[in-house]
Amino acid sequence: MKKLTSVLFVLAASIALYGCYDHFEEINTDPNNPTEVPTPYLLANAQRELVQEVLGMDSNTGHTNWAMQYVQYWSNTLYTETTRYQTVEADWSSFYNEGLADLQEIININSDPERMGKASQYGSNSNQIAVAEILQVWGFHNVTDIWGDVPYTDALKASENFAPSYDRQEEIYDHMFGKLNSAISRIEESERAPEGDLIFEGNMSNWKTFAHSLKLRLGMRLSEVAPAKAEQVVSEAVQGGVISSIEENVYFPYLTSSPNFNPWYHEAYVEGGSFNLAVTNTAIDRLKAYDDPRLYVFSAPSVDGGEYTGIPYGVESGVASAYDNAEVSFHTDVVYNSPGRIMTYSEVLLLQAEAAERDWISGDAATFYEQGIRASMEEWSVPDTFDIDAYLQQNIVAYDPASYKQKIGNQLWFALYTQPLETWAEWRRLGYPDLQPAPDAFRGRDIPRRRGYPNSESDLNRENYNAAIDRQGPDEMSTRIWWDSE
């Protein structure tokens, strides 16, 4: 796909971004006459852009807003079209034209004999490629998990191909596993790390751990459709070394100013932001049913009455707007000021619990499960005074091999708060928690299983678009993607 952003714009934006972090060496380049964007700027901009796409709140880019509503963490207090699944299509252009394209350029530069020498001053060529490949897998897995079959092999070729074909999701997953393996083998911990790394600040050991953890996540995606392949990938990932402590969590460090502010904070407090995204009754009631202390971390008591009260989920706008903001619970400052959660120890432990239950890895499933819950409590700063042992002993929480999908699915739903695309994927894969469709769903629709392709695809890439829907199914939200089995 063609990268729409000009070199000058990318350079200017990247300089502003890069300047927010004191990790850059002086670069003797005239910014008014750039011949090539230095790779540190490309890497910093790619990380920010992909985080914005996966975890951002912007109405034109960023998919957190609608995903948070699909998985019923929150609902709009005024306009409930999203909670009622009214809009089918979602745009992917910023994924392709920004973060993924910048990463491809890093790979191209560091693979080109004529340019790799100059690029090596910003980190070893091999390490730069490895980091770019890992981030590309993170970006592409979110793209394919939203839409299913998508442009992949033919994508990111700029003017070489304006009408890319769509790859089957199964083939995309196979290629992503290969790319992660390639990245892991490329990492040179004794060589210079890439400059411009806002996530790990050049710690290549952490990048290797993240790559193995990402293999674990993607391997588990295949649990219902390709269990033999899933077992192989998951076993390799765990043996390679996945996240083993909270200190290894993969966070994007938001700042307090543009362009790196927390998108949730910006939504509520900056530039006339309004509090019109409240915690749902689904979330509040479920947290109460579990006697879960994360209730007090995720939501604040209502102004009127001081109770934890969720706004009704999936109702007509007129019904929702009848509730005064003072009557319902909104998010806390802990949520508004949290880092961008890309991958956490709690998720890794809960996935290992399922893998152990399936006998794909060694270890006790119940132990992984309980450790995952404890890790989530710690990640969300639940006070030490809370009795986690008593929490774990409740019938509704206690691990049960006979209902492991339900137990793990329910706890992933809690642990992945603020990572709604991941929550949505796990709900589709495991079938838990038991979420009910919006009562006033548009045209009686069920909870979406995917988003529709961008409108531009049927106009500008019709042949490949038609081939994809002929193969995958109608371009509707009810169509299941490959790994989302019945």
C-alpha positions as CSV (number, residue, x, y, z in Angstrom):
1,M,0.0,0.0,0.0
2,K,1.2,3.5,-0.7
3,K,2.6,5.4,2.2
4,L,0.7,8.7,2.1
5,T,2.8,10.6,4.6
6,S,5.6,12.7,3.0
7,V,9.2,12.4,4.1
8,L,9.2,15.9,5.4
9,F,6.1,15.4,7.5
10,V,7.4,12.1,9.0
11,L,10.7,13.8,9.8
12,A,9.1,16.8,11.5
13,A,6.7,14.6,13.5
14,S,9.4,12.2,14.4
15,I,11.8,15.0,15.6
16,A,9.0,16.3,17.8
17,L,8.4,12.8,19.2
18,Y,12.1,11.9,19.5
19,G,12.8,15.1,21.3
20,C,10.4,14.1,24.1
21,Y,12.9,11.4,25.1
22,D,16.5,12.1,25.9
23,H,18.0,9.2,24.1
24,F,19.2,10.6,20.8
25,E,22.6,11.5,19.5
26,E,23.1,14.7,17.5
27,I,22.4,14.0,13.8
28,N,24.0,16.3,11.3
29,T,21.2,16.4,8.8
30,D,19.5,19.5,7.4
31,P,15.8,18.9,8.3
32,N,14.8,21.2,5.5
33,N,16.5,19.1,2.9
34,P,16.3,15.5,4.0
35,T,17.4,12.8,1.7
36,E,16.3,9.9,3.9
37,V,14.7,9.8,7.3
38,P,17.2,8.4,9.9
39,T,16.2,5.1,11.3
40,P,15.8,6.3,14.9
41,Y,13.1,8.6,13.8
42,L,11.4,5.9,11.9
43,L,11.5,3.5,14.8
44,A,10.2,6.1,17.3
45,N,7.4,7.1,15.0
46,A,6.5,3.5,14.2
47,Q,6.2,2.6,17.8
48,R,4.0,5.6,18.6
49,E,1.8,5.1,15.5
50,L,1.2,1.4,16.2
51,V,0.4,2.1,19.8
52,Q,-2.0,4.7,18.7
53,E,-3.7,2.3,16.3
54,V,-3.9,-0.6,18.8
55,L,-4.5,1.3,22.0
56,G,-5.5,4.8,20.9
57,M,-8.7,6.7,21.3
58,D,-8.8,9.1,18.3
59,S,-12.0,9.0,16.4
60,N,-10.2,8.7,13.1
61,T,-7.5,6.3,14.1
62,G,-7.1,4.0,17.1
63,H,-9.3,1.1,17.8
64,T,-9.6,1.2,21.6
65,N,-12.9,3.1,21.6
66,W,-15.1,0.7,19.7
67,A,-13.3,-2.4,21.0
68,M,-13.8,-1.3,24.7
69,Q,-17.5,-1.1,23.8
70,Y,-17.7,-4.5,22.0
71,V,-16.2,-6.3,25.0
72,Q,-18.6,-4.3,27.3
73,Y,-16.0,-2.6,29.5
74,W,-17.7,0.8,28.8
75,S,-20.5,2.5,26.9
76,N,-21.2,6.0,25.7
77,T,-23.5,8.1,27.8
78,L,-24.9,10.0,24.8
79,Y,-24.3,8.3,21.5
80,T,-24.7,4.5,21.7
81,E,-24.4,3.6,18.0
82,T,-21.1,1.8,18.7
83,T,-22.4,-0.3,21.6
84,R,-25.3,-1.3,19.3
85,Y,-22.9,-2.3,16.5
86,Q,-24.3,0.1,13.9
87,T,-21.1,0.8,11.8
88,V,-19.7,-2.2,10.0
89,E,-16.6,-0.8,8.4
90,A,-13.3,0.2,10.1
91,D,-10.4,1.9,8.4
92,W,-6.9,0.3,8.3
93,S,-5.0,2.9,6.3
94,S,-3.1,4.3,9.3
95,F,-1.9,0.8,10.2
96,Y,-0.4,0.4,6.7
97,N,0.6,3.9,5.8
98,E,2.2,4.8,9.1
99,G,3.7,2.3,11.6
100,L,4.0,-0.7,9.4
101,A,5.4,1.3,6.5
102,D,8.0,2.9,8.7
103,L,9.1,-0.5,10.0
104,Q,9.4,-1.8,6.5
105,E,11.6,1.1,5.6
106,I,13.9,0.3,8.5
107,I,14.1,-3.3,7.2
108,N,14.8,-2.1,3.7
109,I,17.5,0.4,4.7
110,N,19.3,-2.1,6.9
111,S,19.2,-4.8,4.2
112,D,20.4,-2.5,1.4
113,P,24.2,-2.8,0.8
114,E,24.3,0.8,-0.2
115,R,22.5,2.1,2.9
116,M,23.2,-0.3,5.7
117,G,26.6,1.1,6.5
118,K,25.3,4.5,7.3
119,A,22.3,3.0,9.2
120,S,24.6,1.0,11.4
121,Q,25.6,4.1,13.3
122,Y,22.2,3.9,14.9
123,G,22.6,0.3,16.0
124,S,23.6,-2.9,14.4
125,N,21.8,-3.7,11.2
126,S,20.7,-7.1,12.6
127,N,19.2,-5.6,15.7
128,Q,17.4,-2.9,13.9
129,I,15.8,-5.5,11.5
130,A,14.9,-7.7,14.5
131,V,13.1,-5.0,16.4
132,A,11.3,-3.9,13.2
133,E,10.2,-7.5,12.5
134,I,8.9,-8.1,16.0
135,L,6.9,-4.9,15.9
136,Q,5.5,-5.7,12.4
137,V,4.2,-9.0,13.8
138,W,2.5,-7.2,16.6
139,G,1.0,-4.7,14.2
140,F,-0.1,-7.3,11.6
141,H,-1.6,-9.7,14.1
142,N,-3.9,-6.9,15.2
143,V,-4.8,-6.1,11.6
144,T,-5.7,-9.7,10.7
145,D,-7.4,-10.3,14.0
146,I,-9.7,-7.4,13.3
147,W,-10.5,-8.1,9.6
148,G,-9.4,-11.7,8.9
149,D,-7.9,-12.1,5.4
150,V,-6.0,-8.9,4.7
151,P,-3.2,-7.5,2.4
152,Y,0.1,-8.9,3.7
153,T,2.5,-10.3,1.1
154,D,1.7,-7.6,-1.4
155,A,1.3,-4.8,1.2
156,L,3.9,-2.1,2.1
157,K,5.3,-2.0,-1.5
158,A,4.3,1.7,-2.0
159,S,4.0,2.6,-5.7
160,E,5.0,-1.0,-6.8
161,N,1.5,-2.2,-6.0
162,F,-1.6,0.0,-5.4
163,A,-4.0,-2.9,-5.4
164,P,-2.6,-5.6,-3.1
165,S,-4.1,-9.1,-2.9
166,Y,-5.5,-10.4,0.4
167,D,-3.7,-13.3,2.1
168,R,-5.5,-16.0,3.9
169,Q,-5.3,-15.5,7.7
170,E,-3.9,-19.0,8.1
171,E,-1.0,-18.1,5.8
172,I,-0.5,-14.8,7.5
173,Y,-0.1,-16.6,10.9
174,D,2.4,-19.1,9.4
175,H,4.4,-16.2,8.1
176,M,4.3,-14.3,11.4
177,F,5.7,-17.3,13.2
178,G,8.5,-17.4,10.7
179,K,9.2,-13.7,11.1
180,L,9.3,-14.0,14.9
181,N,11.8,-16.9,14.6
182,S,13.9,-14.8,12.2
183,A,13.9,-11.8,14.5
184,I,14.9,-14.0,17.5
185,S,17.8,-15.5,15.6
186,R,18.9,-12.0,14.4
187,I,19.1,-10.5,17.9
188,E,22.7,-9.7,18.9
189,E,22.7,-8.8,22.6
190,S,26.4,-8.0,22.5
191,E,26.0,-5.5,19.6
192,R,24.6,-2.0,19.6
193,A,20.9,-1.8,20.1
194,P,18.7,0.4,17.9
195,E,18.4,4.1,18.7
196,G,14.9,5.5,18.8
197,D,13.5,2.6,20.9
198,L,10.8,4.1,23.2
199,I,9.6,0.8,24.5
200,F,12.7,-0.9,25.9
201,E,15.3,1.8,25.4
202,G,17.5,-0.6,23.5
203,N,17.4,-3.6,25.8
204,M,17.7,-6.5,23.3
205,S,17.1,-9.1,25.9
206,N,13.7,-7.7,26.5
207,W,13.0,-7.7,22.8
208,K,13.8,-11.4,22.7
209,T,11.5,-12.1,25.6
210,F,8.7,-10.1,24.0
211,A,9.2,-12.0,20.7
212,H,8.8,-15.4,22.5
213,S,5.8,-14.1,24.5
214,L,4.2,-12.9,21.2
215,K,4.7,-16.4,19.8
216,L,2.9,-17.8,22.9
217,R,0.0,-15.4,22.3
218,L,-0.3,-16.2,18.6
219,G,0.2,-19.9,19.1
220,M,-2.7,-20.0,21.5
221,R,-4.9,-18.2,18.9
222,L,-4.7,-21.5,16.9
223,S,-6.0,-23.7,19.8
224,E,-9.4,-24.4,18.3
225,V,-8.4,-24.7,14.6
226,A,-4.9,-26.0,14.4
227,P,-4.1,-27.6,17.8
228,A,-1.0,-29.5,16.6
229,K,0.6,-26.4,15.2
230,A,-0.5,-24.4,18.3
231,E,1.2,-27.0,20.6
232,Q,4.5,-26.8,18.6
233,V,4.6,-23.0,18.6
234,V,3.6,-22.6,22.3
235,S,6.1,-25.2,23.4
236,E,8.9,-23.4,21.4
237,A,7.9,-20.0,22.9
238,V,7.9,-21.1,26.5
239,Q,11.2,-23.0,26.1
240,G,12.7,-19.9,24.5
241,G,11.8,-17.7,27.5
242,V,8.6,-15.7,27.9
243,I,7.9,-12.8,30.2
244,S,8.7,-14.1,33.7
245,S,8.1,-11.0,35.9
246,I,6.1,-7.8,36.0
247,E,9.4,-5.9,35.4
248,E,9.4,-7.4,31.9
249,N,6.0,-6.1,31.0
250,V,5.8,-4.5,27.6
251,Y,4.7,-1.0,28.2
252,F,4.6,2.1,26.0
253,P,5.7,5.0,28.3
254,Y,3.1,7.8,27.8
255,L,4.1,11.3,28.7
256,T,2.0,14.2,29.8
257,S,2.2,16.2,26.6
258,S,1.5,15.8,22.9
259,P,2.2,13.7,20.9
260,N,2.8,11.0,23.6
261,F,0.0,11.7,26.1
262,N,-2.2,8.8,27.4
263,P,-5.1,8.7,25.0
264,W,-7.6,8.0,27.8
265,Y,-6.4,11.0,29.8
266,H,-6.6,13.2,26.7
267,E,-10.1,12.0,26.0
268,A,-11.3,13.0,29.4
269,Y,-9.3,16.1,30.3
270,V,-7.6,17.7,27.3
271,E,-9.0,20.1,24.6
272,G,-12.5,20.1,26.0
273,G,-12.6,16.4,26.6
274,S,-15.9,15.2,28.0
275,F,-16.8,12.4,30.3
276,N,-19.1,10.5,28.0
277,L,-17.6,7.1,28.2
278,A,-18.8,5.4,31.4
279,V,-18.1,2.0,32.9
280,T,-20.9,-0.4,31.9
281,N,-23.3,-2.3,34.1
282,T,-21.8,-5.5,32.6
283,A,-18.4,-4.6,34.0
284,I,-19.5,-3.3,37.4
285,D,-21.9,-6.2,38.0
286,R,-19.3,-8.8,37.1
287,L,-16.6,-7.2,39.3
288,K,-19.1,-7.1,42.2
289,A,-20.1,-10.7,41.6
290,Y,-16.5,-11.8,42.0
291,D,-15.9,-9.5,45.0
292,D,-13.0,-8.3,42.9
293,P,-10.9,-5.4,44.2
294,R,-10.1,-4.2,40.6
295,L,-13.6,-2.7,40.8
296,Y,-12.1,0.2,42.8
297,V,-9.2,0.5,40.3
298,F,-11.2,0.4,37.1
299,S,-14.1,2.6,38.2
300,A,-15.0,5.4,40.5
301,P,-18.1,5.7,42.7
302,S,-20.9,7.8,41.3
303,V,-21.0,11.5,42.4
304,D,-24.6,11.1,43.5
305,G,-24.9,8.4,46.1
306,G,-21.2,7.3,46.0
307,E,-22.2,3.9,44.6
308,Y,-20.5,1.9,41.9
309,T,-23.2,2.0,39.2
310,G,-22.6,1.1,35.6
311,I,-24.5,2.6,32.7
312,P,-26.8,0.2,30.9
313,Y,-25.0,-1.4,28.0
314,G,-26.3,-1.4,24.4
315,V,-29.4,0.7,24.9
316,E,-30.9,3.4,22.6
317,S,-29.2,6.8,22.9
318,G,-32.3,8.3,24.4
319,V,-32.2,5.7,27.3
320,A,-28.5,6.2,27.9
321,S,-28.7,10.0,27.8
322,A,-31.5,10.0,30.4
323,Y,-28.8,9.1,33.0
324,D,-27.0,12.0,34.5
325,N,-23.2,11.7,34.6
326,A,-23.4,12.1,38.3
327,E,-25.4,8.9,38.5
328,V,-22.9,6.5,37.0
329,S,-19.3,5.3,37.4
330,F,-16.5,6.6,35.3
331,H,-12.9,5.6,35.1
332,T,-10.3,6.4,37.8
333,D,-7.1,8.4,37.5
334,V,-5.2,5.1,37.7
335,V,-6.8,4.1,34.4
336,Y,-6.4,7.6,32.8
337,N,-2.7,7.6,33.7
338,S,-1.8,4.0,33.0
339,P,0.9,3.1,30.5
340,G,0.2,1.6,27.1
341,R,-0.1,-2.1,27.9
342,I,1.2,-4.0,24.9
343,M,1.8,-7.3,26.8
344,T,1.9,-8.2,30.4
345,Y,3.0,-10.9,32.8
346,S,-0.5,-11.7,33.9
347,E,-1.6,-12.5,30.3
348,V,1.4,-14.7,29.8
349,L,0.7,-16.7,33.0
350,L,-3.0,-17.2,32.1
351,L,-2.1,-18.4,28.6
352,Q,0.4,-20.8,30.1
353,A,-2.3,-22.0,32.5
354,E,-4.4,-23.0,29.4
355,A,-1.3,-24.5,27.6
356,A,-0.5,-26.6,30.7
357,E,-4.1,-27.8,31.0
358,R,-3.9,-28.9,27.4
359,D,-0.6,-30.7,28.2
360,W,1.3,-28.5,25.7
361,I,3.9,-27.4,28.3
362,S,5.0,-28.6,31.6
363,G,3.8,-27.1,34.8
364,D,0.6,-27.0,36.9
365,A,-2.3,-25.2,35.3
366,A,-3.8,-24.1,38.6
367,T,-0.5,-22.6,39.7
368,F,-0.1,-20.6,36.5
369,Y,-3.7,-19.5,36.8
370,E,-3.4,-18.3,40.4
371,Q,-0.1,-16.6,39.6
372,G,-1.7,-14.8,36.7
373,I,-4.4,-13.4,38.9
374,R,-1.9,-12.3,41.5
375,A,0.2,-10.6,38.8
376,S,-2.9,-8.8,37.5
377,M,-3.7,-7.5,41.0
378,E,-0.1,-6.3,41.3
379,E,-0.1,-4.7,37.8
380,W,-3.2,-2.7,38.7
381,S,-1.8,-1.8,42.2
382,V,-4.4,-3.5,44.2
383,P,-3.5,-2.8,47.9
384,D,-1.5,-5.4,49.8
385,T,-4.2,-5.4,52.4
386,F,-6.5,-7.3,50.0
387,D,-6.7,-11.0,50.8
388,I,-5.9,-12.6,47.4
389,D,-5.9,-16.1,49.0
390,A,-9.6,-15.6,50.0
391,Y,-10.4,-14.3,46.6
392,L,-8.8,-17.4,44.9
393,Q,-10.8,-19.7,47.2
394,Q,-14.2,-18.4,46.0
395,N,-16.1,-21.0,44.0
396,I,-16.6,-18.5,41.2
397,V,-12.8,-18.0,41.0
398,A,-11.2,-21.3,42.1
399,Y,-9.5,-23.1,39.2
400,D,-11.4,-26.1,37.9
401,P,-9.9,-28.3,35.1
402,A,-13.4,-29.2,34.0
403,S,-14.2,-25.6,33.2
404,Y,-10.8,-24.2,32.4
405,K,-11.8,-22.2,29.4
406,Q,-14.5,-20.4,31.4
407,K,-12.2,-19.8,34.4
408,I,-9.3,-18.6,32.3
409,G,-11.5,-16.6,29.9
410,N,-13.2,-14.8,32.7
411,Q,-9.8,-13.8,34.3
412,L,-8.3,-12.7,31.0
413,W,-11.3,-10.4,30.7
414,F,-10.3,-8.8,33.9
415,A,-6.6,-8.8,33.4
416,L,-6.7,-7.3,29.8
417,Y,-8.6,-4.2,30.8
418,T,-7.4,-1.3,28.6
419,Q,-6.3,-3.9,26.0
420,P,-9.7,-4.4,24.4
421,L,-8.5,-5.8,21.0
422,E,-6.8,-8.6,22.9
423,T,-9.9,-9.1,25.1
424,W,-12.1,-9.3,22.0
425,A,-9.8,-11.9,20.5
426,E,-9.8,-14.0,23.6
427,W,-13.6,-13.8,23.9
428,R,-14.0,-14.9,20.3
429,R,-11.5,-17.8,20.8
430,L,-12.6,-19.1,24.2
431,G,-16.2,-18.0,24.3
432,Y,-15.9,-16.5,27.7
433,P,-17.0,-14.5,29.6
434,D,-20.6,-15.0,28.7
435,L,-21.4,-11.7,27.2
436,Q,-24.9,-11.0,25.9
437,P,-25.6,-8.9,22.8
438,A,-26.7,-5.3,23.2
439,P,-30.5,-5.4,24.0
440,D,-31.1,-2.6,21.4
441,A,-28.6,-3.9,18.9
442,F,-28.9,-2.3,15.4
443,R,-31.0,-4.5,13.2
444,G,-30.8,-7.3,15.9
445,R,-27.1,-7.8,15.3
446,D,-25.0,-10.1,17.6
447,I,-21.7,-9.1,19.2
448,P,-19.4,-8.6,16.2
449,R,-16.9,-11.3,15.3
450,R,-14.9,-8.9,12.9
451,R,-15.0,-5.5,11.4
452,G,-15.9,-4.8,7.8
453,Y,-13.3,-3.8,5.3
454,P,-12.7,-0.1,4.6
455,N,-15.1,1.3,2.0
456,S,-12.2,2.3,-0.2
457,E,-11.3,-1.3,-0.8
458,S,-14.5,-2.1,-2.7
459,D,-14.0,1.0,-4.8
460,L,-10.2,1.0,-5.4
461,N,-9.3,-2.7,-5.0
462,R,-12.5,-4.4,-6.0
463,E,-11.1,-7.5,-7.6
464,N,-9.0,-8.5,-4.6
465,Y,-11.7,-7.4,-2.2
466,N,-14.3,-9.7,-3.9
467,A,-11.8,-12.6,-3.9
468,A,-11.4,-12.2,-0.1
469,I,-15.1,-12.1,0.7
470,D,-15.8,-15.0,-1.7
471,R,-13.2,-17.0,0.3
472,Q,-13.9,-15.8,3.8
473,G,-17.5,-15.0,3.8
474,P,-19.7,-11.9,3.5
475,D,-18.1,-8.6,4.5
476,E,-20.2,-8.4,7.7
477,M,-19.5,-8.3,11.4
478,S,-21.1,-11.7,11.9
479,T,-18.6,-13.5,9.6
480,R,-16.0,-15.4,11.6
481,I,-12.3,-15.2,10.8
482,W,-10.2,-18.3,10.4
483,W,-9.2,-19.0,14.0
484,D,-12.6,-18.0,15.4
485,S,-14.2,-21.5,15.1
486,E,-17.8,-22.3,16.0
